[in-house]
Amino acid sequence: MSQMGVVEDVRQVLQDFLTSELRALTARIDALDKVMSARSEATDVKLESIQKDIQTLVKSLDIDRRPAALEAKQVA
């Protein structure tokens, strides 16, 4: 067996190994990407819900109108 034959065999073994490892890593990254996307969407939904709750609270407490009423009392 020539030296070039050994080099080619080693190169082929490394390529075969690395190809399978890269495929496995790609699959894991894809799975993590799906998990992160799902978590991001869930967080967005929660934040939207919190924002709506805050808007409802602000409306019910008239927080946006109270400073104007206080200023009017101070001027009078």
N, C-alpha and C positions, 0 to 999 in steps of 0.2 A: 504494500500500500504506500503510495507516495505521500509526501508531506502535504501537497495540495489537496489530496483526498481527505486527509485528516482535518485540515482547516475547513474544508467544505462541510464535512460531517459535523464538526463542532458548530459551525455557523448555522447549519440547518437545525440542530438540536436547540440552540439558543433562540432561533426564530420561532420554532414550534412552541417552546416554553413561554416566550414573551407574548406571543400572539394569544395564547390561552389566558395568560394572566391579564393582559390588557382587556380582553373580552369580559373577564370576571370583574375587573375594576369598573369598566363601563357600565355593566349591569348594576353594580352597587351604587354608582353615582346616579344612574337613572332612578333607582329606587329612592335614594335620598332626596333627589330633586322632587319627586312626587310627594314625599312626606312633607318637605318644606313648603311646597305649593299649597298643600291641603292646610297646613298650619297657618300659612299666611292668609288664606281665604277665611279661615275660622276667626283669625284675629281681626280681619277687616269687618266681618259681620258683627263681632262683639263691639268694636269701636263705633260702628254705625249705630248700634243699639244704644250705646252709652251716650252718643251725641244726641240722639232723639230724646233720651231721658232728660238730658241737661236742658235741651230746648223746651221741653214740656215744663220742667221745673222753673226755668226763667220766666216763661209765660205765666205760670200760675202764681208766682211771687211778685210779678210786676217789677222785677229788678231793673229792667231797662227804663221804666218810667219813674222810679223813685228818685233818682238823682235830680231829675228835672223838677219834681215836686219839692224837694228839699231846697233847691236853688231858688225856686219861686218864693218859699217861705222866708228865706234869708233876705231877699230883696224887699219884701213887704214890710 
